[in-house]
């Protein structure tokens, strides 16, 4: 596959992707609100500044872009054809930083949930969030006769 973007186009695209309140992150925040969860965002003072933090539960969520954080096996996690060495080492640093942040959080007693951008539309997302956050969804079963 050929990289169709010029260097400047690509860098513009990359910087638009890499903002603090990314669209996938906003989507997941809206969903969590709808499900009734309360949380803080970008908690300073925690390793890696997790995107979404549930302090009383000591649980946090990272919403990772598949490219920047190199979602393993994901079609969105390809290395650009232009300047491959640059990108390889940059992306490797990202994944190493992610691993070390997650390890540090777990050592501090936090549970970490990594949500990949490509998973946001999965139908089981709400269930996975409920499962992680420990609030099983109440199923309304019809009364038995
Ligand atoms: Zn992915």
Boltz pocket constraint, residues with backbone or C-beta under 6 A from the ligand:
constraints:
  - pocket:
      binder: B
      contacts: [[A, 66], [A, 71], [A, 74], [A, 75], [A, 76], [A, 116], [A, 117], [A, 118], [A, 119]]
      max_distance: 6.0
